[in-house]
Amino acid sequence: MLRAAFRDAHGARLNGFALLVTLGDEALAASLAADALDTGARHADTLRHPERAAAWLRGRVLRNVPRRTSRRAGPSEDERRTTLAALGVDGATFDVLERFNVRQRAALVAGEVEGLAPLDLELVLGSSAGSVRRRLSDTRRLFLGRRAAAAERTVAPHPGTLEQRIRTIVDQALTRSAR
């Protein structure tokens, strides 16, 4: 019963995190999230710090992305755009996220959007506190700068400030049910 509760508590948000980190690769995101959840559920009753389970799960997803993506052909850019557009990610935001590496996307989503604590970000990114602060600051600055430049080239489909649009998009992705 504890394992089922663990999956219920973390599944949808973890799948949303994986979708954003893999830039809309639904099959890979589902596989990464399922693997992390299965491993986490097996060890749920032995966690020393259950309040850090979300960070541990995201770290596991992130650690497995490079190994898995190097061995398989992913969806086309159009398919990725369509997947993320269904979550509210507009073209300009996609263009910026596409230029980031997986770790930068993970830092942005886990740190800025999900608001994980610095200690949790260290676990997600597998880095020291100083490195996490620098990566998060650099990624946020790059994202906002590039997003503003990209938005100038296109008409933004959603009203509101840039940060409101980003948070809306990511919130939709993070709360999307796992398939």
Buried (B, 14 or more C-beta within 10 A) or exposed (E): EEBEEBBEBBBBBBBBBBBBBBBBBBEBBBBBBBBBBEEBBEEBEEEEEEEBBBBBBBBBBBBBBEEBBEEEEBBEEEEBBEBBBEBBBBBBBBBBBBEBEBBBBBBBBBBBBBEBEEEBBBBBBEBEEEEBBEBBEEBBEBBBEBBEEBBEEEEBEEEEEBEEBBBBBBBBBBEBEBE
